[in-house]
Amino acid sequence: MFEILQHTADVRLRVSASSVEELFRDAMRGMFAIMNPAMENDRREARLEIESVDRTALLVDFLSEVLTRSHVDRVAFDDATFESMTETNLRAEVHGHTAARFEQDIKAVTYHEADVREVNAEWQTTLVFDI
């Protein structure tokens, strides 16, 4: 589950989920909800391997890599399959469709306010996107 929040010059996204994998997947879906793509029918996939210093950095790096591939390949990703995930690395395949255009351009995923944490058996974070 994700919720898009107002922020002065950027866009904030609050995400909560029952597992870390679901948190990462919903954060990616929320990012593309902000971008509001005009999707085409052809299906696209990309394989990712990411290593970071901690779980929060891993999420930011994951979203940054997905965002970069989205810009380069004009793809809006809507699902992810995680082969493996630890606190500092992941291997995944992301799935989506070619995008004719994006209504909103996200320039970067920031570390501002990002903090992946477990609260009462629920994983949560807030993300700020530079638009």
Rosetta silent file (secondary structure, phi, psi, omega in degrees, C-alpha in Angstrom):
SEQUENCE: MFEILQHTADVRLRVSASSVEELFRDAMRGMFAIMNPAMENDRREARLEIESVDRTALLVDFLSEVLTRSHVDRVAFDDATFESMTETNLRAEVHGHTAARFEQDIKAVTYHEADVREVNAEWQTTLVFDI
SCORE:     score description
SCORE:     0.000 S_00000001
   1 L     0.000  139.081  177.034    0.000    0.000    0.000 S_00000001
   2 E  -137.980  157.029  179.882    1.270    3.474   -0.787 S_00000001
   3 E  -137.191  125.765  178.418    0.050    7.029   -0.277 S_00000001
   4 E   -87.258  128.636 -176.527    1.222   10.066   -2.275 S_00000001
   5 E  -118.231  152.468  176.945    1.669   13.145   -0.059 S_00000001
   6 E   -71.953  145.563  176.339    2.117   16.845   -0.799 S_00000001
   7 L  -150.182  152.547 -172.577    5.590   18.345   -0.362 S_00000001
   8 L   -50.117  -66.284 -176.172    6.883   21.814   -1.190 S_00000001
   9 L  -113.932   -5.230 -176.069    8.996   21.270   -4.314 S_00000001
  10 L  -125.981 -170.833  176.492    9.074   17.496   -4.479 S_00000001
  11 E  -122.978  131.672  177.244    6.702   14.576   -4.054 S_00000001
  12 E  -101.618  146.433  178.676    6.572   12.443   -0.906 S_00000001
  13 E  -133.326  120.716  175.332    5.453    8.835   -0.873 S_00000001
  14 E  -100.098  128.923 -175.982    4.584    6.964    2.323 S_00000001
  15 E  -127.258  137.985  173.291    4.742    3.176    1.917 S_00000001
  16 E  -139.541  148.551 -176.581    3.776    0.369    4.282 S_00000001
  17 E  -160.345  163.991 -179.150    3.702   -3.387    3.726 S_00000001
  18 L   -83.605  -13.437  177.534    3.691   -6.711    5.518 S_00000001
  19 L  -141.819  161.439  178.787    7.108   -7.761    4.097 S_00000001
  20 H   -63.362  -42.908  179.772   10.277   -6.049    2.890 S_00000001
  21 H   -60.074  -42.531  178.605    9.757   -7.412   -0.630 S_00000001
  22 H   -65.996  -37.140  177.189    6.233   -6.003   -0.704 S_00000001
  23 H   -60.893  -46.417  179.436    7.543   -2.640    0.577 S_00000001
  24 H   -63.098  -45.062 -179.234   10.067   -2.457   -2.283 S_00000001
  25 H   -62.396  -45.881 -179.184    7.435   -3.518   -4.844 S_00000001
  26 H   -69.148  -33.147  175.824    4.849   -1.005   -3.571 S_00000001
  27 H   -63.821  -41.509  177.477    7.451    1.783   -3.452 S_00000001
  28 H   -64.239  -44.714  178.756    8.228    1.077   -7.129 S_00000001
  29 H   -62.721  -39.654  177.682    4.518    1.048   -8.000 S_00000001
  30 H   -63.764  -40.169  178.131    4.020    4.302   -6.093 S_00000001
  31 H   -60.143  -43.232  179.860    6.896    5.924   -7.978 S_00000001
  32 H   -74.316  -26.204  173.477    5.271    5.019  -11.293 S_00000001
  33 H   -63.936  -37.912  176.080    1.868    6.182  -10.048 S_00000001
  34 H   -64.994  -42.557 -177.604    3.494    9.591   -9.561 S_00000001
  35 H   -70.609  -23.601  176.663    4.993    9.449  -13.065 S_00000001
  36 L    49.121   68.797 -176.638    1.573    8.522  -14.531 S_00000001
  37 E   -76.069  150.158  167.972    2.745    6.676  -17.665 S_00000001
  38 E   -93.254  101.153 -172.137    0.785    6.207  -20.885 S_00000001
  39 E   -83.397  146.292  173.251    1.368    2.464  -21.185 S_00000001
  40 E  -105.434  178.019 -172.343    1.560    0.448  -24.375 S_00000001
  41 E   -82.002  -25.001 -173.639    0.803   -3.253  -24.725 S_00000001
  42 E   -74.095  135.781 -176.400    4.246   -4.815  -25.074 S_00000001
  43 E   -86.123  140.110  179.560    5.648   -6.440  -21.949 S_00000001
  44 E  -133.311  150.396  177.440    9.243   -5.711  -20.843 S_00000001
  45 E  -134.507  156.778  174.683   11.530   -7.159  -18.160 S_00000001
  46 E  -148.079  140.581  177.808   14.876   -6.207  -16.655 S_00000001
  47 E   -97.898  138.268 -178.801   17.187   -8.062  -14.265 S_00000001
  48 E  -127.615  141.570  169.283   18.754   -6.141  -11.379 S_00000001
  49 E  -133.169  119.682 -174.084   21.548   -6.891   -8.931 S_00000001
  50 E  -131.765  137.773  175.438   22.101   -4.201   -6.329 S_00000001
  51 E  -127.406  134.027 -177.579   24.414   -3.965   -3.335 S_00000001
  52 L  -140.268  179.916 -176.064   24.185   -1.169   -0.745 S_00000001
  53 L   -83.135  -27.276  178.679   25.303   -0.295    2.780 S_00000001
  54 L  -158.535  179.358 -174.780   21.952   -0.934    4.504 S_00000001
  55 H   -64.269  -39.180  179.198   18.272   -1.668    3.840 S_00000001
  56 H   -64.937  -47.029  177.833   17.283    2.006    3.381 S_00000001
  57 H   -62.721  -35.356  178.666   20.100    2.609    0.892 S_00000001
  58 H   -61.920  -42.658  178.084   19.135   -0.639   -0.841 S_00000001
  59 H   -64.398  -46.942  179.804   15.593    0.668   -1.382 S_00000001
  60 H   -62.347  -42.916  179.035   16.804    4.041   -2.674 S_00000001
  61 H   -66.507  -39.225  176.470   19.357    2.345   -4.957 S_00000001
  62 H   -59.910  -50.768 -179.167   16.729   -0.133   -6.206 S_00000001
  63 H   -65.084  -37.093  178.454   14.294    2.665   -7.079 S_00000001
  64 H   -64.204  -41.895  178.275   17.083    4.750   -8.635 S_00000001
  65 H   -65.792  -43.048  177.891   18.127    1.845  -10.874 S_00000001
  66 H   -62.786  -42.114  178.984   14.514    1.179  -11.888 S_00000001
  67 H   -62.643  -43.790  178.582   14.037    4.906  -12.593 S_00000001
  68 H   -61.184  -47.359  178.730   17.197    5.024  -14.736 S_00000001
  69 H   -63.458  -34.368  177.858   16.127    1.987  -16.761 S_00000001
  70 H   -63.474  -45.317  179.636   12.687    3.522  -17.131 S_00000001
  71 H   -66.721  -43.847 -177.002   14.132    6.728  -18.583 S_00000001
  72 H   -68.923  -45.604 -173.401   16.604    4.953  -20.862 S_00000001
  73 H   -99.262   -2.287 -178.279   14.255    2.231  -22.140 S_00000001
  74 L    55.775   55.279 -179.215   10.910    4.110  -21.827 S_00000001
  75 E  -124.822  138.746  172.628    9.407    1.407  -19.628 S_00000001
  76 E  -106.668  112.500 -177.506    6.937    1.713  -16.752 S_00000001
  77 E   -87.143  135.826 -177.386    7.560   -1.148  -14.336 S_00000001
  78 E  -126.095    0.647  178.936    4.585   -2.478  -12.369 S_00000001
  79 E  -155.228  157.146  178.062    5.860   -5.665  -10.736 S_00000001
  80 E  -143.930  139.791  174.226    9.016   -7.197   -9.298 S_00000001
  81 E  -115.296  120.721 -177.545   10.079  -10.744   -8.497 S_00000001
  82 E   -97.473  114.960  176.789   12.833  -10.954   -5.892 S_00000001
  83 E   -72.621  -42.221  177.858   15.149  -13.947   -6.293 S_00000001
  84 E  -153.048  149.854  177.291   17.085  -13.014   -3.170 S_00000001
  85 E  -154.847  130.662  171.619   17.189  -10.141   -0.712 S_00000001
  86 L  -123.211 -171.544  178.195   19.248   -9.382    2.372 S_00000001
  87 L   -66.696  -21.967 -174.053   19.723   -6.125    4.273 S_00000001
  88 L  -124.235   -3.822  177.056   22.424   -5.042    1.820 S_00000001
  89 E  -152.447  159.213  177.633   21.807   -6.723   -1.548 S_00000001
  90 E  -150.187  154.981  169.916   19.125   -8.005   -3.834 S_00000001
  91 E  -127.762  127.942 -175.514   18.613   -9.826   -7.090 S_00000001
  92 E  -150.562  161.741  169.818   15.333   -9.181   -8.850 S_00000001
  93 E  -120.371  127.461  177.761   13.506   -9.117  -12.124 S_00000001
  94 E  -105.125  145.433 -174.271   11.231   -6.135  -12.738 S_00000001
  95 E  -125.453  145.135  178.267    8.319   -6.323  -15.165 S_00000001
  96 E  -170.931 -161.164 -179.553    6.416   -3.634  -16.994 S_00000001
  97 E  -130.166  153.629  172.908    5.247   -2.167  -20.280 S_00000001
  98 E   -60.106  141.465  179.622    6.701    0.279  -22.756 S_00000001
  99 E  -111.753  125.441  176.948    5.574    3.808  -21.949 S_00000001
 100 E   -66.866  -36.074  178.536    4.653    6.201  -24.732 S_00000001
 101 E  -165.667  165.483  173.447    5.188    9.069  -22.295 S_00000001
 102 E  -119.277  132.239 -179.768    5.227   10.013  -18.607 S_00000001
 103 L   -71.849  -31.897 -179.192    2.991   12.826  -17.367 S_00000001
 104 L  -125.207  132.006  178.976    5.365   13.628  -14.469 S_00000001
 105 L   -96.328  123.059  171.430    9.142   13.458  -14.647 S_00000001
 106 L   -97.647  122.940 -179.576   10.972   12.196  -11.572 S_00000001
 107 L   -83.878  -36.521 -176.338   14.595   13.313  -11.685 S_00000001
 108 E  -160.967  155.334  170.608   15.843   11.412   -8.647 S_00000001
 109 E   -97.396  126.843 -175.853   14.991    9.328   -5.611 S_00000001
 110 L  -103.407  164.753  174.921   16.408   11.096   -2.546 S_00000001
 111 L   -87.910   -8.539 -178.131   17.581    9.898    0.854 S_00000001
 112 L   -60.399  121.905 -179.885   15.677   12.761    2.513 S_00000001
 113 L    73.668   -7.692 -178.132   13.235   11.234    5.049 S_00000001
 114 L   -70.331  129.698  177.369   14.013    7.686    3.841 S_00000001
 115 L  -164.159   97.571  179.180   14.199    5.190    6.694 S_00000001
 116 L   -76.166  123.426 -178.218   13.052    1.606    6.155 S_00000001
 117 E  -147.534  156.769  176.646   11.867    0.254    9.491 S_00000001
 118 E  -103.329  124.582 -179.968    9.635   -2.410   10.983 S_00000001
 119 E  -129.563  116.969  179.312    6.897   -1.106   13.298 S_00000001
 120 L    51.403   50.247  177.584    4.398   -3.538   14.864 S_00000001
 121 L    64.657   21.721  176.342    5.105   -6.260   12.273 S_00000001
 122 E  -129.767  134.468  178.024    4.671   -3.787    9.386 S_00000001
 123 E   -86.970  136.297 -176.072    7.462   -2.415    7.184 S_00000001
 124 E  -140.069  153.560  169.185    7.307    1.348    6.577 S_00000001
 125 E  -163.240  163.282  169.706    9.171    4.175    4.905 S_00000001
 126 E  -124.119  136.352 -179.048    8.658    7.624    3.471 S_00000001
 127 E  -123.155  146.917  175.507   10.389    8.605    0.245 S_00000001
 128 E  -119.623  127.069  179.725   10.936   11.989   -1.355 S_00000001
 129 E  -107.277  134.106  176.790   11.274   12.234   -5.136 S_00000001
 130 E   -83.441  118.334  179.620   12.945   15.189   -6.856 S_00000001
 131 L  -112.157    0.000    0.000   10.674   16.331   -9.702 S_00000001
